[in-house]
């Protein structure tokens, strides 16, 4: 596999670079992985393997208007994550991002440049120049010559997560499912009604956060649910909107991370839009091979008032926080073509079944999220 050499980098953290404001450009290079080469893609999100033949959704790159970002390659991701334990915690859409990370790491295993980088790392470790991972609980210096992706399990307290590791680079990666990132459970009285305690962190987050060098949070979709019931100090709380409840919950998460002496880097990924109402398509359908134009995107964003309200909460709550924020709502709103749509089953779902306009085909849009995340971690 060839690796594009790109020596450009994003400006310093105190610059005016806004990577969320930009445009999609066709990228004619071959993707680093596909649905046929990566084993870490869920079948329900592996559109190519399920039979989708129009693959243009894989071949766009997000380009900011006001600055130049570094192109993500498997080798660069290896170097950025060397001797790091990385956790992605969140809802089912966060699993999309996790698959992108796992697939790029897997692609590195067949990259000669990455293998050479592994040998250099081992040589440095053998000569006493090796490093240990971040917070004192991460990976030790490289001690193996094996350059391959391997399974591993992380455990602490009552929580556990399975993931992958690259011992050659001291990288460990896992994802954890958490609907709200806060304590929540199904109410006994109604099947689809949930109680969310806005002042209590999900125990998985409490247990696993101290182990991580990099933690990525992405969980908004279950916050939209109209049957949610909000609690604070053990009492039911009446709010004017779900976004108001989310503001309280995100503040709880922010305060927990910043007060827990977490020594790593924490990132919140922005709202991922759904496309159940797309100009020119039947309601509930996102079966298209075209990204939207500017006027269509503006219409979609006007429809997505709840998503925009959540985005405004994220910007406000995280603005003066050490937690970094990757705003993916504007860029993703252009891309109904990137959703799974009918490609949830082999040959595509029958016409009478609803399109999946929430989750994303792998690879595609979430690879652009990963490139934004990579550039955010560089600053």
TARA-V790293 format. One line per field, one symbol per residue. ss: DSSP state (2 for helix, 1 for strand, 0 for the rest). psi: psi as a letter, one per 30 degrees, with the letter a starting at -180 (. if undefined). A space follows every 50 residues. Layout:
ss: ???
psi: ???
This chain:
ss: 00000000000000000000011111000000000000000022202222 00000222011111000000000222222220001111110222222222 22222222000222222222222222000000000000000000000001 11111100111111112220111111100001111100000001111111 10222222200001111100222200011111001110000222222222 22222222200000111110000000000000000000000002222222 22202222222222222200000111002222200222111000000000 00000111110000222222222222220
psi: kkkkjjgkllllfgagkjffjalkkkjflklfllfffkggkkefgieeff fkfjgfffhlkkjleglklkkkleeeeeeegkhkjkkkkaafeffeeeee eeeeeeeffgjeeeeeeeeeeeeeefggglllldgfgakllkgkfkilkl llkkkkbgklkkalljffggkkklkkkjefflkllkkffkehkkkkjfgk kkfeeeefeffkekkkkjjfefffkfgkkkkkhfkkkklfleeeeeeeee eeeeeeeffghkfakkkkkakkllhfjkkflkkfkgjlgkllleeeeeee feeheeeeeeeeeeeeefehkfklkjjfeeefffhffflebfhflkfkll ffkkkjgelkkklbefeeeeeeeeeeff.
